[in-house]
Structure formats: C-alpha cells, structure tokens
Amino acid sequence: MKVVAGDRLIAYGSALDVSMGGILVRGDPPLSLGTRVGVVIFLADGEGANRIVTQGTVVRSDPGGNAIEFVPGMGEEQARALALLVEAHHPEAAPGP
C-alpha cells in the first residue's frame, strides 16, 4: 500500500489492520496527527478492483503504527472493494444472513 502525505510518497509493505473506517499501517515513518493523506491499497487477484484509492486523516501515530481514518464520501466501487477486503481479513465481522 502507498500513502501520499504532502509531497512524500510512502510505501508500506502491508497493513496491520483494516476496517471500513480506516487502516493501521506500520509506524515507520511516523506521520503527524491531523495530516490529510491519500491512500492506495493494492489488492490481490480475486478481491474485486485492483486497488482502493481514497483519502484519510492521520488520527494516531505511535510506535504501534499510523492509524488513518478514511474520510466520508468514498465511491461506491471503492467501498465495495474495501468491504470485500475487510470481510476477507475479518470473516467474523461479515454480516449475517
């Protein structure tokens, strides 16, 4: 995944956690609280779209990682791809019948 913060493009190997509300990535390099960032999550084959592109705000940055809250208004296709990703990584959170 990649994060664009100002004029910096930061590549993270993977996310520590992901939900419909945001993503937690390793903390190096740390990002400043309140920073508005662009987020690109590259998806494995079979998870819908090839990538999720959205915006977020850094809400926590500590040795445990950088927590980025997604801003409202994600496109429908992006939200659908994110829901598939979240379900794949957290099957217990999938909606019931």
C-alpha positions in Angstrom: 0.0 0.0 0.0 1.1 3.6 -0.5 0.3 6.8 1.3 0.8 10.3 -0.1 1.4 12.9 2.6 2.1 16.3 1.2 5.0 15.9 -1.2 6.0 12.5 0.2 5.1 9.1 -1.3 5.4 6.4 1.4 5.2 2.7 0.6 4.2 0.3 3.4 4.6 -3.4 2.9 1.3 -4.3 4.4 -1.4 -3.1 6.8 -1.6 -4.2 10.3 -5.4 -3.9 10.3 -8.1 -2.6 8.0 -11.8 -1.7 8.5 -14.5 0.2 6.7 -13.5 3.2 8.8 -9.7 3.2 8.4 -6.4 1.4 8.2 -3.5 0.9 10.6 0.0 0.7 9.0 3.4 0.2 10.5 4.7 3.3 12.2 7.8 4.0 10.2 8.0 6.7 9.1 5.6 8.3 11.7 3.0 10.7 10.3 1.9 13.9 12.0 -1.5 13.8 13.7 -4.2 15.5 11.6 -2.3 15.1 8.3 -4.6 14.6 5.3 -3.3 11.8 3.2 -4.1 9.9 0.0 -4.3 6.1 0.5 -3.8 3.5 -2.2 -4.4 -0.2 -1.2 -3.3 -2.7 -3.8 -5.5 -5.8 -3.8 -4.7 -9.4 -4.6 -6.4 -11.0 -7.5 -10.0 -12.1 -6.8 -10.8 -9.3 -4.4 -12.7 -7.1 -6.9 -11.0 -4.0 -8.1 -7.2 -3.9 -8.5 -6.8 -1.2 -5.9 -8.7 1.0 -3.5 -7.9 4.8 -3.7 -9.3 7.1 -1.0 -8.4 9.9 1.3 -7.8 9.8 5.0 -6.7 11.7 8.1 -4.0 10.5 10.5 -5.7 10.1 13.9 -2.9 8.3 15.7 0.8 7.9 15.3 2.9 5.9 17.8 5.3 3.0 17.9 2.4 0.7 17.2 1.7 2.3 13.9 -0.1 5.1 12.0 -3.9 5.0 12.2 -5.6 6.6 9.2 -9.3 7.3 9.3 -10.9 7.3 5.9 -12.8 10.4 5.0 -16.5 10.1 4.2 -17.6 10.0 0.5 -15.6 7.0 -0.8 -17.0 6.0 -4.2 -19.4 3.0 -4.4 -17.0 0.8 -6.3 -14.2 1.6 -3.9 -16.4 1.0 -0.8 -17.5 -2.4 -2.3 -13.8 -3.4 -2.8 -13.0 -2.3 0.7 -15.9 -4.3 2.1 -14.6 -7.4 0.3 -11.1 -6.8 1.7 -12.4 -6.3 5.3 -14.5 -9.5 5.0 -11.6 -11.5 3.7 -9.4 -10.4 6.7 -12.2 -10.4 9.3 -14.7 -13.1 8.3 -16.3 -12.9 11.8 -17.3 -9.3 11.0 -19.3 -10.3 7.9 -23.0 -9.5 8.0 -25.2 -12.5 8.9 -28.0 -14.0 6.8 
